[in-house]
Amino acid sequence: MKIPRRARLMARMQKMSAKSSVIGKTPAQIPALRARLAVEPNVLTRWVSGRLAGNVVVEEAFADLPGRTLRLRLYKPAESRSEPLPVIVDYHGGGYVIGGPELKDWFNSHLARQLGALVVSVDYRLAPEHRFPAAYNDAIDAYCWIASAAERWNGDPSRIAVTGDSAGATLAAGIAISAAQRKEIPNPLAQVLLYPATDLFTRYPSQVENAVAPFLSVEESDAFLAHYCSIADLSDVRVSPLLARDLSGVAPAVIIVAEHDPLRDQGVAFGSALTAAGVRNRTTTYPGTAHGFLSTPGLYPGAVHAMAEVTDALTELLSVNDMNTDNRKASSAGGAQ
């Protein structure tokens, strides 16, 4: 299915300016690129990226971690509730180089409203100032910190999930794998991975089919990675979680991929690997969409449907609050594409 005309036009306008692309940028030029892309909200950006959901409060907090402090963006229902809220820890995309929690205001605020949840988005450190494994370390440490601090915001750390898009989805998958292997990391009840990069060591057919796809081309993906990690790092499971030796026991997964995305096959392959490992998962390819479509709902009608799939799945997975860790690690297999 073709990408909607409005999305094609937006992508064409974006690619007309080399100043807005990561391709060819030196490390010294990245801060200026971030500043150029950090557009103040206006009528056009709200139409493209969506508005904050109503009846949701947005706040900022800070996680004091060893050697650094990370900003957190919190979304929670405006009405006070006596019962503790499920907790969703989110990681934004941007190739480990650009972006921030505000990019997902539409997605995260709707999660908070529709699930009655506390959503915490982590502003992890970016490359090239902070190369691999800085983002991964921030993701793990912030997740543990949020789990321990959730009760101060009326969050229930026994009902916690991780979400992420693109590079953020890779971080979320890494947390789920680490939690299954390390007792000191709380095991999430679910992982939601939006167009994840799961195996950057291998080339997949979708990278040929969608080599010059709108919003993310193979050349752009490679340029982002060059700022974050070395070629040798691409086989590290913290960069390519599909290469993990053992995926059994990780949290049930919802994987959303876009038809016109170089990373599409990596998400599908990860879902297949989870099924083979006995992990419950659902992988859905959305036709007529490109990378990042859930951050631009004004461009893609499919974004609303994908949002509904995510909220329905999390409603089910986070409603279970009496499962022990061993039961979670014995999730039954399942998959859909």
PyMOL commands that set and color helices and strands:
alter all, ss='L'
color gray80, all
select helices_A, chain A and resi 5-15+18-20+27-37+43-49+101-115+134-153+167-181+205-209+218-228+232-235+241-243+264-276+293-295+302-317+325-328
alter helices_A, ss='H'
color red, helices_A
select strands_A, chain A and resi 56-65+68-77+85-91+118-123+155-165+190-194+253-260+281-290
alter strands_A, ss='S'
color yellow, strands_A
deselect
rebuild
show_as cartoon
